[in-house]
Each structure stands twice: as structure tokens, then as C-alpha cells.
Amino acid sequence: MTEKLGFEELRLKYKDVLSKAFATNNIDLLDSFSRNTNEADRKAAMDQAFRDKLLELLVENPDILENYVCFCIESCRRHMVTPTMPVVLLGDIFDALTLNKCEKMFAYVENGVNIWKEELFFVACKNNLLRMCNDLLRRLSRSQNTVFCGRILLFLAKFFPFSERSGLNIVSEFNLENITEFGGDNSSTLKDSLDEEMVAEGEKTKLSIDYNLYCRFWSLQDFFRNPNTCYNKIQWKTFVAHSGSVLSAFSSYKLEAVELQKSNLNRLKPVNTDVDMQESNKEQHYFAKFLTNQKLLELQLSDSNFRRCVLIQFLILFQYLTSAVKFKMESQELKSDQTEWVKETTALVYRLLGETPPDGKRFAECVKSILRREEHWNSWKNDGCPEFKKPKPPVTVDSTEEVKKSRKRRKPVGDIIKEYEAQDKFYMGNNELTKLWNLCPDNLVACRTKERDFMPSLEGYMSGGAGGAGGARRAGGWGWRALRLLARRSPHFFVHTNNPIGRLPDYLDDMVKRVAREVAANAAANNSNGEASNNHNDKSTKQEPPEEEVTEEQMEADLIKGADANDIEQVPDSTHGGEDEDKSSRSRITMITPAQLDLVAAKLADWKKLAAKLGYKQDEIQFFETENATDAARAKNMLQLWFDDDEDASVENLIYIMEGLMQTEASEALKNAK
């Protein structure tokens, strides 16, 4: 109870000080008085004091309400009241005033749109402003207060940014509640329901309007409010029949009488009547909803505004039926004959608009321009309503200097080294070196791993596989491996011969033939002894001595033999030329283009699975994951390294591996891009 009394006393004190400060326009007085109070209690009490003072002003002096709201805005900027308080006061003002006074007061809200866009007010007040405008729209009549409703909608369009999607009809919904009711005695014609026939210029009207035409005319409103019904076959036939009747009635009953009346008025009035004609044009009224009484239809057909409204409805419907809308179903598409009918009817509607006075041709061109802009709006919605951004200015010398100045400074190398040291890693200044150096802390231990201790069989390597001597003949980079394997496994390598070696590929071709003859001879000998099945298992043991642990002495011997093989490889100058040709031919066969690489990286569903299949270890996969931000970039980095380092890398092998891993989307994309 004491706390409540304390708040009431504080509110009354603030109200008295607020009255004095507002009367003298001295906001410093209010600020100095509330400075020693707790901020939460001060704002709560000050908010209530502002609302209490507003009630007094509404009764005593409603002409200074705008100044009072400005005083509240300045108080918000000094953090004495909550930022939503000005909009709350405006909502209370609009609730208490009549519609005529609200329309005048709303001009203050419109002119202060820049104030509401300030960072202090926008986030806090946007929902309150939207609620206030919606409350005003509920009080207004769409037919009688059209201008005021339009001003409110224009204010909301200026206030909210283009990226705000709350006011957009994203999914293209229709107002199905807008039902047009019509009816009457269908047993008698419309002429029978009239007391007397309409006569113009002493003659009967040219158009005979019966109940059938009346029903067809107003039933079109069901198609206008729900265009999707036109995709139904039966409904489409009904729409075509009714549209034909109404448009033929418009064509046969032209508004010549209206033009004649205007010419008569111009002939009877004095010469200087331009001002009077402008005033008469301003007095024309527009009704958003027309009456559906039978007796009024003939008069409505003589009204140019009424006719234009109906014809524009036709054009809007035709544009929706023929345009691509994102949320349309697959079945909602016109056939060729229907599209042709829409095209012909659109031309007829534009011709009728051009014949409708006044300024028919100019009005028709304006409608065309509006519908063209509507197509851009529709395309923007189909693209997901992307945010509008200003185009970048052209780059000049001054702007490039400013860009260089505004560029973010690179992180010092010392800080980068510290970050790697915190992860027990080394930074070598280059991504590739850093990766290689951090694969294993001790390089000698990494060289002694069992994964590096292997030697292929001579038959398998020389049989012409993807990584064998067949590949060596195409790519000279494999030649030294073939020579080292021949030195370890083949007795023909150290045989003295009088035939000099001209080119390494020719020598390897000769060795492949010798190995093939030996394999065939051994197989024939084994078959002749009747031990084909056992010898088939022993073949590898004959040609391949058992794997033995590689010691440091053996490694040194391998290096010496490798050096001898390199000496053999570099015999004549023509050898280098042949190897260059082999390298270029391999690049044409196995290398992947940057476009193909980007395409595969984007389509890969599980790049880690593919990396493991390609032979990358867990620490290498982790390196790809830490060095790249997205999965596409990680897959691209992994594939690029595979094509650069692995001699078996080729587009065909990659497609084969991805198909085996059931990554069909990426493999099909790579096939189509070849």
C-alpha cells in the first residue's frame, strides 16, 4: 500500500512539473526534477503523467495537441519516458476526436515520418503505429473516406522499408468474402419492371436490357473475385459466354450521348468557362461498390466510370490467367485455344476503353502502363521479395582510394601464430605447407608408417591399368616408378643390350611385352601340369616375393636405384619432349574444369563420405572442415587437391566413385557438364 501511495504521489508531482514545463516550453525543468529518481519508477510515473495531462488538454485546449506530442518526443530523446509514449498519445488523441479532426491531425503523423524512422522510435513504435493506423481504417468507410484511407496506406508504405513483408499478399490470396448479391423477378424482363422506357434525344435507347443480360453481367463478379474458377472447364465456358454478352452490349451501346451533352454545354456557355469545366470535373464522384438493382443497369451502362471499372476488371483477370504466379498449381494453366481467346478479348477491351469518353485513348494507355508495372511487381514476388538495394556508384580514382583506406587491416602474423599454437598446430605462412606440416607432429614417424610401406606386383603394375605402366606410357611422371619396380622385381632390367634406349615410353612398351610373355608362359606351364587352380593362387607368390619390413639400408638402396632409373630416363633430349606431350595429353583426359568443379561441389550431398573413399584420413578431412566455411567450399578444396596430387584422378573415375556411393545427383551433373 505504501508503494502504491508513493507511485501516486510521484505521478502527481510529475504531472504538476509537466504542466509548468509544457506551459513555459522548458524541458530542462522537467529533466532536472526527474534526474534523482530511479529510472524505472521515473519512466512509469512520467508515462502516466503525460497521459493524464493529455486528457485535460483534450477538454480544455485541443488546438495545441501537436505541440504536446512534440514535447513528448523531446522527452523521449532525453530518456525521461519510454519511446512508445508519443504513439500512445496519438492513439488516445485519435480515439477521442471526430473523423474530420482526425484527418487534420493525421497530417502531423504524415509529416513526421522521418521522426518515426529514427532508431530510437522505429523498433519500439512500429507495431504501435501499425495498430493505430488499422484502428483508424476500421472507423473509416472505404467508399466515403477514400482519400483518408489512401493517405493512411501511403504513410505505412513510406514508414516501413521495402524489405518489410507484413503488408504483402505473398501467397496471392483473393478476397473471397467480397460477394456481390443480385437478383429479382426472373419471370419478367427488365423493361416490364420499369415504369417507362428511357428515351434519349426523342428516340428509344439502342440497347434492349433484359433479365438474362442483367444476370450475366453481375455473375461475372464471381469470376473477378476468384479467378481460379476459370481453370475449370465448365466454369470457363460460362465465363466466355457471359463475357461475350456483356462486351457485345458495350460495343453496340456506345456513349455518344454523353459526348453530345458535353458539346451542347460548351455551345451554351460563354467562352471563358475553363474554370467552370475544371470545377465540374472535380465534382465527379467515384464509388468503390455499385448498386445491383435491375432498374439501374441501363443508367449504369451510360456511365463512363462504371464501364471503365468493369473493363479494367477484365484486364486484371486476363493478366492473372496468363502470367506466371509462383503459388499457382500445375493444373492452373490455360490451353492454347483459351490463351488465344484471352488475347483477342484483351484487344477488344482496350478498343472499348479507347472509345469510352472522356479521353479514352489516353486512359487506355495509362491502364497499359499500370499493368506493365504490375508484371514487375509479380516477378519480384515470384523471386521471394528480395530486398531493394541502391546500385553501387561507378568506380573512380577517388573512390578506389577511399576503398583502400576503408579496407580492413589484415590480422598480424604474430596473432595468427598464437591462435595456431593454442590448437597445438604450426603456421607456415601458406595453406598447403600448414596443412602438410600439421598432418603429423613428427615427420620421420609419418614416413615410417605402415601405410607408406607397400610395393605393387609387377604384373598388376605393368598390365596397363589406370596407375600402371599403361598410364606411365601416357604420363611420363609414372616412368620413374616403373623403372624402380623393374629394378626390384624384373631380371630383365640389368641385362646388357646393344640396342640403346631412345625414349622412355618405347622402353616401357618393350618391358610390358616381355612381362606379358612371361606371364603367359608361366600360365601355360601351370596348366600343363594339371594344377591350374593351385597355380593360380601361387602365381602372385612366384612373381611377388613376400613383403618384408623395409629398413633404412633398403630405403637408401631404393634411392640409389631410383637415381639410376632417373639417369636412364634422361638419355636423349627427345625424351623430355615425349614426356611433355604425355603430360599435356593426360591433362586433357583427366583434369577437371573450374566450372565442372564448382558444379560437383555444389551438388555433393556428403563430401566427407567421398573424401574417405578417395583416401583422405580423418585429420585431413578435419583440416578441410576447419579451413573452409561452407560444405561446397570444403568439397571443392578436397576435389582440387585430389586432382592435383593423385595420378589416378580423372573425371571418369570420379563419376564411377560417386555412382558407387549413391551420389547420383552430383554424378549426373558432372556427366551433363562434360
Sequence and secondary structure as in RCSB ss.txt:
>XXXX:A:sequence
MTEKLGFEELRLKYKDVLSKAFATNNIDLLDSFSRNTNEADRKAAMDQAFRDKLLELLVENPDILENYVCFCIES
CRRHMVTPTMPVVLLGDIFDALTLNKCEKMFAYVENGVNIWKEELFFVACKNNLLRMCNDLLRRLSRSQNTVFCG
RILLFLAKFFPFSERSGLNIVSEFNLENITEFGGDNSSTLKDSLDEEMVAEGEKTKLSIDYNLYCRFWSLQDFFR
NPNTCYNKIQWKTFVAHSGSVLSAFSSYKLEAVELQKSNLNRLKPVNTDVDMQESNKEQHYFAKFLTNQKLLELQ
LSDSNFRRCVLIQFLILFQYLTSAVKFKMESQELKSDQTEWVKETTALVYRLLGETPPDGKRFAECVKSILRREE
HWNSWKNDGCPEFKKPKPPVTVDSTEEVKKSRKRRKPVGDIIKEYEAQDKFYMGNNELTKLWNLCPDNLVACRTK
ERDFMPSLEGYMSGGAGGAGGARRAGGWGWRALRLLARRSPHFFVHTNNPIGRLPDYLDDMVKRVAREVAANAAA
NNSNGEASNNHNDKSTKQEPPEEEVTEEQMEADLIKGADANDIEQVPDSTHGGEDEDKSSRSRITMITPAQLDLV
AAKLADWKKLAAKLGYKQDEIQFFETENATDAARAKNMLQLWFDDDEDASVENLIYIMEGLMQTEASEALKNAK
>XXXX:A:secstr
 HHHHHHHHHHHHHHHHHHHHHHHT HHHHHHHSTTS HHHHHHHHHHHHHHHHHHHHHH GGGHHHHHHHHHHH
HHTTSS TTHHHHHHHHHHHHS HHHHHHHHHHHHHTHHHHTSHHHHHHHHHHHHHHHHHHHHHS TTTSHHHHH
HHHHHHHHHS TT  TTS TT    TT        TTS HHHHSSS  EETTEE S    HHHHHHHHHHHHHHH
 GGGGGSHHHHHHHHHHHHHHHHHHHHS  HHHHHHHHHHHHHS S  HHHHHHHHHT    SS    GGGHHHH
HT HHHHHHHHHHHHHHHHHHHS  TT  TT    HHHHHHHHHHHHHHHHHHHHSSSSHHHHHHHHHHHHHHHH
HHHHHHHTT            HHHHHHHHHHS     HHHHHHHHHHTT    SSHHHHHHHTS S HHHHHTSG
GG     HHHHHTT TTSHHHHHH GGGHHHHHHHHHHH TTTT   SS    HHHHHHHHHHHHHHHHHHHHHH
HHHTT HHHHHHHHHHHHS       HHHHHHHHHHHHHHHHHHTSSHHHHHHHHHHHHHHHHHH   HHHHHHH
HHH S HHHHHHHTT  HHHHHHHHHH SSHHHHHHHHHHHHHHH TT  HHHHHHHHHHTT HHHHHHHHHH 
